Structures are given as C-alpha cells and as structure tokens.
Amino acid sequence: MRFAAALASCFVLSVSPVAASDDDLIDRYFNALNMPEVFEILREEGIESALEIAERDEGISVSPAWTSRVSAIYAVDKMDAAFRLGMGEVSNLEASTEALEFFESELGRRIVAIELDARRALGEDGIEDAMRDRAEAMLEEQPERIQKYADFIRVNDLVDSNVMGALNANLAFYQGLGTNPLFSGMDEQSMLARVYGQEAEIREDMVDWTMNFSVLAYSILLDEELDAYIDASDSRPGQVLNTALFAGFDQVFELQSFELGRAMAEFMEGDDT
C-alpha cells in the first residue's frame, strides 16, 4: 500500500453506480490494506491540523462548536464513502487483481502493518528528523539500499502524484473559503495562482517526507522482500492499483479540504452553531 502521504465531506456524495464485481474487489482491498485503520489515522491527523489552523487564525476560536464541526468533516464513514467513490471511478480496476493478491499474502500483510506503524511514528516528536539523518548517513554507508527506496518512490510516483493531490486539495480549500463574502475578491484565477505558488515548497517537502517514510517503514524488510514489493508495484496490476488508490485519496482530501475551507468561512462570519 502506498500510504506515503496524506491531508469526508459534510455534504451528500453523488455516487455513480459501481459494478458489483468492482464493489467486491474494493471490499477486498479495504480488508487487505486495513483501510479502517488508515482512515482512523487520517482522522486524527486532520482534526489535529484543523485545530491548529484555528489556533493560528484570529477569526476563529477553538470552541466546542468548531471542534464538533471539524470532527464531522473528518468522520470515518465519510472518508470511507468518498474513497470508494474515487476508487470505483477507475474503469479497469479488475486489472489490479494480482496486486491485491500480493497484499493478501503474508509479506503483503506485514508490509501494510509496518506502513501503518511508520505513519503513526512519523507524527511523534523527533522521529522525522532522525529518519532524515539516517537517510543522509545511508547515502554513504548503504547507497544500494537507499537506491531501492528511491526506486520504490519513483515506481509508485509518490512525489508527483502527491504533489498534484496536495495542490488540488489546497485549491478546494480556497474554494470553500471563497464562500465567505470577505473573500469575494479571490476569484478562480487568483486561487490557482496562490495554489501553484506553493508547488515548489510542497514538492521539496514531499521529496523529503517520502524518503524519511521509506527509511523508517522498510528498514525491517530484507532486500529480496523490498525487491518483491517494488516488482509488484512496477507491474501492470500494481500500477492500476496505484492509480485507484490515488483516486480514492484525492477524492477524500479534496472533499475534506473544501469542507474545512467552508467551515472556516462560516465561523469567520460568526456562525458558531
């Protein structure tokens, strides 16, 4: 699972029909990739981030009303629905079956578990800095191993896809914020300019974060196990799965970001209900 970056919605999703076979396949992926645990982690991160935003913004108080609104935005059931919607829009999902079988294997299940552990650990004080230092040391001491991590990041398109996802989510946030008349002067063009002005910084952060994550998560894997993971990711089924996962996460993050922006717009207007 490419759980190497992440930011459902309070409004009702318009869900297009999903073929029963795809629906069954998505259920298998949710089980193999432990998506309920993924959503719990994203919920915790999202709520923490939204509360920090409110603390920095003079126009919003961290009130029970704001906390309740944020909790609703990052509700697990909404993430589940949004992710299924995004994943279900991938037309050839059935072509990823071999990749699913990899994650249902003993090695695949172990990889899912260590990725989730690594995601939680990177949120702890000092861990990411320590992984950054380790990665720098490995460039000298274990260049072949660090190259494997770089290959994994490249094969899964973790930098470019996550940068694009972050930019789209940021645009959705500004669109939500734009529902406040105070921001009526911020049209689509100015939103886009603001968002793409952040690209270089986001890309730099993503390059750094994906390597730090890889060093932490995959250090426990033997070379042959990591090679097997890279090969599975680089296969046609693995690439289809990667596309489907990014589609799911993008749907979740864009909806959450729009709703967070809209909530901030309402609370700036004094709506604390």
N, C-alpha and C positions, 0 to 999 in steps of 0.2 A: 504494500500500500504506500502511496506517495504522500504520507502525512507530513510533508515538509513545508508547510506554510499555511497560515490561515488568519481573517478579520474578526419563525422566520419572519417572518413578516407578520404584522398585525392585521393586514387586510387579507381577504379570502383569495386564495390562488385560483386562477382559471386553469384547470388541469385538462390537458388534451388526453384522449383515450390512449392507453398503453396496451399493447398486445399482451395477452395472458402469458405467453411464453417469456416475454421480456420482464413482466412483472414477477414471475417466478425466479428469473435469473437475478433480478435486483434483490429479491429476498435472500437469495443465496449469498450475494455479495455483502449484504448488510450483516449477515451472520459471520461470514469468513473474515471480514475486515473489522468486525466488532464496532460497527457504526454507532450503536447507542453510547458506547464509551467515548468515541470521537466527539459526538455531539455534547456530551457532558463536559468534556474539556473545553470545547469551543464556547459553551455557555458560561463557564467560569471565567474564561479569558475575556469574553465580550462584556460581561457585567462589570468586571474589574476595570476594563478600559473605559466604559461609558461613565462610570462613577468618577474616574479620574478626569475625564473631559469636563464633567460638571463642576468639579472642584476648581479647575483652572478657569472656567468661564464665569465672569461676574454676573451674567444674566440668568444663571440657573443655580438653584440651591439643591443640595443633596437632601431632598426631603423624602418622606415616605412615599409621596406620590411619584416622584422621579424614580425612586428605587423600584416601585411596583411597575411602572411603565417599562423600564429597562428589562426587568425580569420577563415581561410579556414579549418583548422584542426578541429575546434570546431563548424563548421556550423551545424545549427539545422537540416537541411534537411538530412545531412549525418548521424547524430545521429538517426534520425527517421528511415532511411533505414537500418542501422546496427541493431537497436533494433528489428525491425520487423523480420529481418533475424534470429537473435538469438532466439527470442520468437517462431517463426514459426518452428524451428527445434525440438521443444518439441512435441513428437509424440501424446501424449494423452491430448492435450490442452483442448479439449471439455469436459474433466472430471472436469474442473475447473469452470463450468458454475454457480454453486451455490455460489462460492466465488465472481464471477462477480456480481451476484445479490445482494450480501451483499454491495459491493461498489457502486452499483446503488441505494441503499436505502438512506433514509435521514441521518441515522447515518454514513453510509459509505462515503457519500459525505462530511459530516462535518469532518470526520477523514482525508480525503485527503487534505482538506483545511488547517487543523491545522498542518499536517505534512509538507506541503509546507511552511507555515509561520515559523515553527520551524527551518526548514533547512536554510532559509534566516537569521533568527535571530541569529543562532549559529555562523554565519560569522561576527557578529558585535563584536567590542572590549568588552571584559569583560563578555560576556554572558555565554560562556562555563565555565569559572571559577566560575561564580555564580551558574550555574547548578550543578557543581561538589560539591560545598559547600552545596547546597540544598540536594543533594543525600546523602551526609555524615550525614547531620542532620536527614534526614528521616530514616536512619538506626536505630536511637534511638527513634525518635518520631512517625514514621509511618512504622514500619517494615513490616506489612502486605501489604501496598501499594507498597513499594519498591520491595517486593517479586513478586507482579504482574508484575512489569516492567521486573524483571529478568525472569519471566516465558514467557513473550512476546518475549524477546530476544532469549531465548532458543528454543521456539516453532518455531520461524522463522529462526533459525540457523544463526542469524545475524553476530555472531563473526566469526565462522569457514568459512562460505561461503564468507564473505567479505575479510577475510584474504587471502583465496585462490585466490579470484579475484584480490586482490592487488598484490600478488606475480606474477600472470600470466601477469598482466599489466606491472609490472616492468621488467619482462623478455622480453616482447615485446618492451619496451623502449630500452633496451640494444641491442636487435636485430636490431632495427632501427639505433641506434648509431653505430653498427658494420658495417654499410655500408660505413663508413669513414675509409680509409686505415690506419689512425692513430690508430685505434682500431683493426687492423687485428690480433693482438695477443690475443684478447679476444674471445676465442672460446666458443662453446655452454656450455662446462663443466664449464669453469670459470664464464660464465654468471650465470649459475644455482647456483654455489657456492656463488656468490655475492648476488643473489636474496634471497636464503634461509638463508643467514646470517642475513637478515633483518627481518626474520619471528617473532622473539620474540618481537622486538620493535613494529612491526606492530600490533601484537596481543594485546600487552599491550595498545596501542593507541585505538584499536578498542573496547576493553572491556570498556575503559573509555568513549569513544565517544558515543557508543550505549546507555549507561545508561544516560549520560548527555542529549542526544537527547530525550530519553523516558521521563525523568523528565520534560523537557520543553514542549514537544508536548502533552503528555497525561494527564497532571495535570488537564486539563479542563474537562476531562471525568469523569463521575460518575463511581463508582465501577462496577455497572452492565453493563455499556456501555463498559468499558475496558474488562470485562469478556466476553462479546459478541464478541469483536474483537479477543480476544485470542482463543475463541472457534472456530470462523470462520477460523482463521489461522491454528489451530491444526487439522481441519477436512481434509479428503482426498482431496476435491476440493481446500481447502486453500493451502495444500502442493504442489499440482500440479501447482497452480498459482505462489507460491513462487519459484518453480523450473524455471518456464517460465520467471519470472521477472529477476532472477539472470542470466539466459541465455542471456536475452536481454542486461542487463547492462554489462555483461562480454564482449559481442561482441563489444559494444560501446567502452569500456575502453581499450581493447586490441588494437583495430584499432587506436584509438586516440594516445595511448602511442607509438606504432610503428611509426606512422607518426611524432610525436613530436621528437622521437629519430632520425629519418631520417632527419628531418628538421635541427636539431642541427648539425648533421654530415655534411650536405651540407654547412651550414653557417660557420662552423669551417674551411671549406676548402676555404672560401671566396666567396661562391656563395650567393650573396645578392639580387638576382633577383627574 
